[in-house]
């Protein structure tokens, strides 16, 4: 697969190796099967080599497969590897998520991309070795330098220095009462970051204030009382003189700074107003739990895109969400709506080029439930067309949600629940084991029947019983998304892993933020 694309092969190798390590003891000598029209190809995971055989040899290989490994028996202890593409959920790419990690990476444009130099010759000579160059060229792309204003004028900003991926700059007040710029890596080593990252931004704000308050009372009661501290900034200033807590205090400064900057951008860009419309569009239910119709949502969209109070990117993201969640909007109407937003050429190009990909018409919900009978030319919501159960779910969420801006859920949640409950649609997610495909269907169909591999493919593995302890090992669910993963999906994985008591691993070709997506479209010529 990667033979003719060495750079992709090089960047994907580490993740592939990690997956193989996880299942090393249970999938030795494993061969996977996937359909390419009428030809079946064997792919050895260990060597990453492709073998092209004729139909007869393919059938012989199928007959000699190790069914003890491949056979799926609806046992919830079986480990599963699910390969998806990005069309599974496109709304999550553009909707604002208000958990701390997601919002920081979204609003603060934190870089997620490592740009590393590598030796092309060595990669071609040694395809199965993990090769890195000693030289690292990590680049930070500053969106502000290329941001287009409402009238198409470039905003000139001071060029920022190169910053490593997942690294942020923040300011603290030093002992000389001067502003000092610091650099911090957002990683597991920062226990505050690990603790805060999946909480709602409002909760994080309160947690930080409470923890700083408790910390100051415990460690510097006299100094705090003398200074008559009124807010976290004054508390952190007072604690600067305690060298034993220097690292911890700097971490609190970092997250207090990030949190404040997120709130400032939310206010400056009027994102909360946009966010309410985003939630309504994606859920098709308002914050009170009432189902919405197309005219209501369209009116809300028009209010945002025709106003000068919202910037180009927010309008573009909202329009993409609208076009992806409504079916049968004709091209003329799309053009009129886009023109009414008064977008610059770059933003128009993003909308047009993304819609050309047609990813949104292949989503997970199109396979759910029985489609209701609608007029062929009537504009309707994607959930209204195929998943009334999800609308009912969002009604309950709206009535019980703590935050009205956090009602929408990534589709990855539904997929994991279906895997856990053994209710995943296997016409939509075919197994690589043709024997299992036969058992699902009525009767025993021949191997010549084609599988639907349009969206995802599942590998099932049984854990060996050797040296099995009294305590059963947790089930493993591995999900890899071609096209990239998002931070809201990562958060969902963490939550469901704890809730279901299952080890869930999420991987993808890259980490996606709005910045990453928009930067990718900058590479395309403006039509």
ZIFENMO-V614300 format. One record per pair of residues at least 6 apart in sequence whose ideal C-beta (glycine too) atoms are under 6 Angstrom apart, sorted by the first residue. I is the first residue (numbers start at 1). J is the second residue. If there is no record, write none. Layout:
I,J
I,J
This chain:
2,8
2,9
6,123
10,118
10,123
13,130
15,507
23,461
26,461
26,463
26,464
27,461
30,45
31,42
31,44
32,43
32,432
33,432
35,451
35,453
40,58
42,51
42,61
62,447
67,435
70,433
72,431
72,436
72,460
74,422
77,475
78,460
78,462
79,461
79,476
80,419
80,458
80,460
80,477
81,459
81,478
82,456
82,458
82,479
83,456
83,457
83,480
84,456
84,481
85,482
85,483
86,483
87,359
87,362
88,364
89,411
90,324
90,359
90,360
91,282
91,321
91,324
92,410
92,486
92,488
94,317
94,320
94,321
95,278
95,282
96,275
97,488
98,200
98,201
98,405
98,406
99,198
99,491
100,196
100,197
100,199
100,201
100,204
101,197
101,487
102,487
102,488
103,201
103,262
104,258
105,487
105,513
106,513
106,514
107,262
107,265
109,143
109,515
110,168
111,140
111,165
112,165
112,511
113,165
114,138
114,165
115,137
115,138
115,139
116,136
117,133
117,135
117,137
118,133
119,133
122,131
123,131
138,164
138,165
139,162
140,162
140,163
141,519
142,160
143,515
144,157
145,157
147,155
148,344
148,346
149,155
152,344
166,186
167,185
168,184
169,181
169,183
170,182
170,254
170,257
171,179
171,181
172,180
172,182
172,253
174,180
175,240
184,254
186,193
188,194
190,251
192,251
192,255
196,204
198,491
198,494
200,403
201,262
204,259
205,259
208,255
208,256
209,232
212,232
212,235
212,252
216,224
216,235
220,239
223,238
224,238
227,238
229,235
232,256
236,253
239,249
266,272
269,311
270,309
270,310
274,304
274,314
274,318
275,405
277,300
277,304
278,321
279,407
279,408
280,286
280,292
280,297
281,297
281,321
281,322
281,325
282,408
283,394
283,407
283,408
284,292
284,381
284,383
284,391
285,291
285,394
285,395
285,398
286,292
287,398
287,404
289,395
289,398
289,399
294,379
301,322
304,310
304,318
305,315
305,341
306,340
312,343
312,347
315,341
316,347
316,350
319,351
324,360
325,382
326,379
327,380
328,377
328,379
329,379
338,348
345,526
349,526
350,521
353,524
364,411
365,382
365,386
365,387
366,386
367,425
367,428
368,386
368,387
369,386
369,387
371,385
371,386
374,380
383,390
383,391
397,407
398,407
401,407
410,488
410,489
410,492
412,489
412,492
413,492
416,496
418,424
419,477
420,500
426,440
427,452
428,455
429,456
429,458
430,451
430,452
430,453
431,437
431,458
432,459
434,447
437,451
438,444
438,445
474,502
474,503
475,502
476,503
477,502
477,504
478,505
479,506
480,507
481,508
482,509
484,508
484,509
484,510
484,512
485,506
485,508
486,512
493,504
493,506
497,504
